[in-house]
């Protein structure tokens, strides 16, 4: 009986999974002369009462940036205002969605100019 219940639960999870796994539509930019894809994910956080949920995101959300052969997953910061994302080296914020800020910190900060 346990085996049958496990099988039924597994099938239900598989049927529900496509909606959960559906990839967000990437936003496309040109950054420093090369194409960049930005894919936003709200993550698994369900604590919407956390301060600074501006932009429909809460801490736990993240962005995936694909650029120059890199795939960067940057967690959302808890900075006030427009959502920003960083892993300590790379930083992304779109105060102007058509011209987001994209930076790299390797001892000195390098800014990459981006546009839609």
N, C-alpha and C positions, 0 to 999 in steps of 0.2 A: 504494500500500500504506500509506504514511504517513497519507494522508487517511482510509482505512478504520479504521486503528488509532485515530486521533484521534476519529473518530465513535463508535467502540465505547467508548472511555474517557469521552467526554462523556456518553453514555447511562448508563454505570455510575454516574457522579457524580450524574446527575439522579435515578437510582433510589435512591441512598443518601442524597441530600440531605434528603428530608422528615423523617427521624429527626433529623438534625442541626439542621434549621431549626425543628423543632417548638417552638412557643412554650411557655415554662413557664407554669403556671397562676398568675395573679396572686393575691397575698394582698391582701385589701381591708381598709382602715382608714378611720376618720373622724379627720381631723387638722384641728384648729382650726375645726371645724364643716363641713369639706368632705371629700368622698370622695377617697381616695388609693389608687392601685394600686401595689403593690411587686412587681416581677418580678426574681427572682434568677437570675443566669447564672454558671456556673463559668468561663466564658471558654475560651480555647484553650490555657491553660497546662497542661503535662503534667509539671511538675517538682514532684511531690508531696513530695519530700524538703525543700522549702523550709520553714524554721521557721514555726511558727504556722499549721498547717493545721486549727485547731480549727473546728468547725462544718461540716467537709467542704469548706471552701473554701481556696484558696491565693491569694497575690497574683496578680493577673490576672483574678480573678473581679470581677464588677460587679453593681450593682443598677440597675434602671430604675424611677424613681418618676414616676408620672403624677398631677399634682395641680394644680388651678386653672389648667388650660390649659398647664401646663409639662410637659415630658418631660425628666427629669434622668437622665443616665447617670453614676453615681458609682462610681469604681473602689474596690476593696477596699483598705483600709489594711493595713499590716503591723504594726499595734499588737497587743500581746499580748492574749489572751483572746478573748471573743466577737467575731465579725467586725463591723467597722465600715466604713463607706463614706463617702468625702468627695471633693469636687473643690476644696476650699479655701474655698468659700462655703457649700455645703450639706453637712450631716453626718447620717448615719443609723446607728443601732445598736439592736438588739433584745435587750437583756439580758433583758427580760421580753417575750416574743413578743406578748403581748396589749396591751402599752403601750410601743411602741418610742420611742426618743429621736429627735427630728427637730428639727434646728436650722439656722438661717441666720446667717452672720456677715457683717455689712455695717458693720464698725467697732464695732458692739456686737452681742452675740449675742441673737437672738430664738429662743425655744423654742416649738415648736408642740406642743400636747398631742394625742396620738394614742391611739386605742384601736380594738380590733377591732369 
